[in-house]
Amino acid sequence: MVVSKSQTYEKIIPFLELGHNIFGENRVQEALLKWPALKTKFPNTQLHFIGKLQTNKTKQAVALFDCIQTIDRPSIAKAIFEEFKNQNKILPLMVQINVGEESQKSGVMPCDVDDFINFCKNELKLPIIGVMAIPPAMKNPEPYFKYLKNIAKKHCLEEISMGMSDDFKTALACGSTIVRIGRKVFEA
Ligand SMILES: *Cc1c(COP(=O)(O)O)cnc(C)c1O
């Protein structure tokens, strides 16, 4: 995935012209300024939401994105469930896990992961296809990547979204299915 957050419409166009078709954005408002027009020009593009989702942005997020990777609390899971009904639309979803148990980061805490995934899948019948995480900065990410892979396996989830510009090689070696690259592609 090319992470196009904070990049302009003009900077994103060349990647679309090259045929790249999966992008990530972390703010609903910013994505709304760029992507309706980009998607009209390049209709096969898949846009993933990778930021913190506020409940009051759920409606716009469900309308614009093709996947939301950051489901992390019952209130947002319920809001998405309601929005699927309202818009008569279903998107694949992923559960974000706060693998380093960092207070400043989003994501469901490891101790709550199993219950939360079961709640989303069994009670709300949400189409959870994978897990996503951002490991702590300045630490060896490998144990966190391995943990995330194990959670995916335990719950039979196909997608494992992990790895960014600085750690994507380790992430791939640990079984990542989606690496999310921003700086390394735009600053190259
Ligand atoms: C910004 C961001 C990325 C990309 O990070 P880079 O270090 O620029 O590759 C990946 N995932 C998330 C959730 C981000 O917010």
The ligand as an ORCA input file, in Angstrom:
! r2SCAN-3c Opt
* xyz 0 1
  C       1.995      7.289      8.035
  C       1.615      5.882      8.245
  C       2.298      4.860      7.570
  C       3.476      5.108      6.645
  O       4.598      5.426      7.394
  P       6.013      5.702      6.663
  O       6.967      5.600      7.810
  O       5.904      7.048      6.071
  O       6.218      4.621      5.667
  C       1.863      3.567      7.775
  N       0.824      3.274      8.592
  C       0.147      4.240      9.249
  C      -0.986      3.849     10.121
  C       0.518      5.568      9.096
  O      -0.164      6.518      9.764
*
